[in-house]
Amino acid sequence: MENNSRLWKGTQWCITEDGLESLDGEIKFKLSELTDVKTKNTPETISRLPIEMAGTIGINLEDFITAWLVSLAINSFDVEEREMLLEGIELARKKRKGL
């Protein structure tokens, strides 16, 4: 990934024109993988990626959540179920605390 393709950069994650990825390039998510908001309506499905990443060792969960939310905003994902989105983020944080 070239620096000029970055739209946003956190401490461990960045947003590119193609999606969301770790700065080391090891983990990448295409835009289509960011959320299931168009087809599902539960906190677990809307926030699937943060919940999955909460169980991954070495991941800065707060940086991932920030990058994920910024990516949703940059790419104009219409998240009508704001409360479910926030509930899903809390599920991810609880999962991380349980590790």
Phi, psi and omega in degrees: 000133178270146181302328183288350177268359179279130176263335181202146181224128174256201180280333182228346186230154174219159177251130178242177177296337182269338182158222185237135179209156176290151182298332179278357178078005182287326183237129181224140175234127175287160179308319182294343181266355188294326180195162177252030186298335183281337185242341184236162179217049173232156178303323182292325181275321179297319183253034183305313184296310177301323179294317178295317183291336178299332180270005183261120180294140177088358180268130173279097188299317181296321177293321178296314180301316178299311180299319180298313180295318178297319179298317177300317181292313181300321184266014173056038173292132181269100180259093181285333183267066183304316181298320178294323177299313179294321176298319179297321178296319177295324175299320178297315180296321178295319178299317180297317180297331181281354181284000000 
